[in-house]
Amino acid sequence: MIPATVKRVEENTDEAINDRIYRQTVRNLSHFATQGSAEINRRLEELDREWDVERTLEANAATLALLGIGLGAFVDRRFFLFPAVVTGFLLQHAVQGWCPPLPVLRHLGIRTAREIDSERLALKVLRGDFQDLLKERTGTQNTDVEPILKTVNR
C-alpha cells in the first residue's frame, strides 16, 4: 500500500530520529516563547528559507544525475548508470516515502515540510495571532509550547 503523502517520510524514519527532531522543535519554541514579536518574526523568516527533506532530496538527486550525465558523456559511458540509479531512488521515494539517502538526511536533522509548518504555526500562536483559537482548542491562553505543538499537529 502506498503511504499518505503528509506523513510518509516520518513513518519511514527511525522513531528516535523523529523524536530528536521533535524535541529540537520544542526547544526552539521554548526559546522563542520568552522572546518578543521581533525575534519570532526573524525566526519565521528563517523557517521560510529552511529546505525540507523533499527539496533536499530533489536538489541532491538532480546534482548527482547531472554529474553522472557529464561524466558519462566526457569520461566513460558506464557513468550513465549513475543517473539511472539516482532517478530510481527518486521514484522509490515518490511511491514509498523512503529511499537510501533519506535516513542520512533525517539523521542530519532535515525536517519535512509538515514539521517546519508545525513550528511556523506554533510560533504564530505564541506571537498571539490566534489567541481565540488557542483558548478554544486548549482551554487556556498559556504559552506552554508542548500543548501548542500538539494542537497544531492535529
C-alpha positions as CSV (number, residue, x, y, z in Angstrom):
1,M,0.0,0.0,0.0
2,I,1.2,3.5,-0.8
3,P,1.6,5.6,2.3
4,A,-0.2,9.0,2.7
5,T,1.9,11.9,1.4
6,V,1.8,14.0,4.6
7,K,3.4,11.6,7.0
8,R,5.3,9.1,4.7
9,V,8.8,10.4,5.5
10,E,8.1,10.4,9.2
11,E,6.7,6.9,9.0
12,N,9.8,5.7,7.2
13,T,12.2,7.4,9.7
14,D,13.5,5.8,12.9
15,E,11.4,6.8,15.8
16,A,14.5,8.0,17.8
17,I,15.3,10.4,14.9
18,N,11.7,11.7,14.7
19,D,11.8,12.2,18.5
20,R,15.1,14.1,18.3
21,I,13.7,16.4,15.6
22,Y,10.5,16.9,17.6
23,R,12.5,17.7,20.8
24,Q,14.6,20.3,18.8
25,T,11.4,21.9,17.6
26,V,10.1,22.1,21.2
27,R,13.4,23.7,22.3
28,N,13.1,26.2,19.5
29,L,9.6,27.1,20.6
30,S,10.5,27.2,24.3
31,H,13.3,29.7,23.4
32,F,11.0,31.9,21.3
33,A,8.2,31.8,23.9
34,T,10.3,34.1,26.0
35,Q,11.2,36.4,23.1
36,G,9.3,39.3,21.7
37,S,7.5,39.5,18.4
38,A,10.6,40.8,16.6
39,E,12.5,37.6,17.4
40,I,9.6,35.4,16.4
41,N,9.3,37.3,13.1
42,R,13.0,36.7,12.5
43,R,12.6,33.0,13.2
44,L,9.6,32.9,10.9
45,E,11.7,34.4,8.1
46,E,14.4,31.7,8.8
47,L,11.7,29.0,8.5
48,D,10.6,30.4,5.1
49,R,14.2,29.7,3.9
50,E,14.6,26.3,5.5
51,W,14.9,23.5,3.0
52,D,12.7,20.5,3.7
53,V,13.7,16.9,3.1
54,E,11.9,16.7,-0.2
55,R,13.7,19.8,-1.6
56,T,17.0,18.5,-0.4
57,L,16.4,15.1,-2.0
58,E,15.4,16.7,-5.3
59,A,18.4,19.0,-5.4
60,N,20.9,16.3,-4.5
61,A,19.4,13.9,-7.0
62,A,19.4,16.5,-9.8
63,T,23.0,17.3,-9.0
64,L,24.1,13.7,-9.0
65,A,22.2,12.9,-12.1
66,L,23.7,15.9,-14.0
67,L,27.2,14.8,-12.7
68,G,26.6,11.3,-14.0
69,I,25.5,12.6,-17.4
70,G,28.5,14.8,-17.7
71,L,30.9,12.0,-16.6
72,G,29.1,9.6,-19.0
73,A,29.5,12.0,-21.9
74,F,33.1,13.0,-21.3
75,V,34.8,10.3,-19.2
76,D,33.2,6.9,-19.5
77,R,29.8,5.6,-20.7
78,R,29.4,3.5,-17.6
79,F,28.8,6.7,-15.6
80,F,25.4,6.8,-17.4
81,L,24.3,4.2,-14.9
82,F,24.6,6.7,-12.1
83,P,21.6,8.9,-13.2
84,A,19.5,5.8,-13.7
85,V,20.2,4.7,-10.1
86,V,19.5,8.2,-8.7
87,T,16.2,8.6,-10.6
88,G,15.2,5.1,-9.4
89,F,15.8,6.2,-5.9
90,L,13.6,9.3,-6.5
91,L,10.8,7.1,-7.9
92,Q,11.1,4.8,-4.9
93,H,10.8,7.8,-2.6
94,A,7.8,9.2,-4.5
95,V,6.0,5.8,-4.2
96,Q,7.1,4.5,-0.8
97,G,8.3,7.6,1.0
98,W,11.7,6.1,1.5
99,C,14.9,5.9,-0.4
100,P,18.5,5.1,0.7
101,P,19.6,8.8,1.3
102,L,16.6,9.5,3.5
103,P,17.9,8.1,6.8
104,V,21.1,10.1,6.3
105,L,19.2,13.3,5.7
106,R,16.9,12.8,8.6
107,H,19.8,11.9,10.9
108,L,21.3,15.3,9.9
109,G,18.0,16.9,11.2
110,I,16.5,17.8,7.9
111,R,12.8,18.2,8.5
112,T,9.7,17.6,6.5
113,A,7.5,20.5,5.3
114,R,4.9,19.4,7.8
115,E,7.4,19.6,10.7
116,I,8.6,23.1,9.5
117,D,5.0,24.2,9.1
118,S,4.2,23.0,12.6
119,E,6.9,25.1,14.1
120,R,5.8,28.1,12.0
121,L,2.2,27.8,13.1
122,A,3.2,27.3,16.8
123,L,5.3,30.5,16.6
124,K,2.3,32.4,15.2
125,V,0.3,31.1,18.1
126,L,3.0,32.3,20.5
127,R,3.1,35.6,18.8
128,G,-0.7,36.0,19.6
129,D,-2.1,35.5,16.1
130,F,-4.7,33.0,17.2
131,Q,-5.5,33.8,20.8
132,D,-9.2,32.9,20.5
133,L,-8.4,29.7,18.7
134,L,-5.8,28.7,21.4
135,K,-8.3,29.3,24.2
136,E,-10.9,27.3,22.3
137,R,-8.6,24.3,21.5
138,T,-6.7,24.1,24.7
139,G,-9.0,25.7,27.2
140,T,-6.2,28.2,28.2
141,Q,-4.2,31.0,26.8
142,N,-1.0,30.0,28.4
143,T,2.1,29.6,26.2
144,D,3.3,26.2,27.2
145,V,4.9,25.0,23.9
146,E,4.2,21.3,24.1
147,P,0.3,21.7,24.2
148,I,0.6,24.3,21.4
149,L,2.7,22.0,19.2
150,K,0.3,19.0,19.9
151,T,-2.6,21.3,19.0
152,V,-1.2,22.4,15.7
153,N,-0.1,18.8,14.7
154,R,-3.7,17.5,14.9
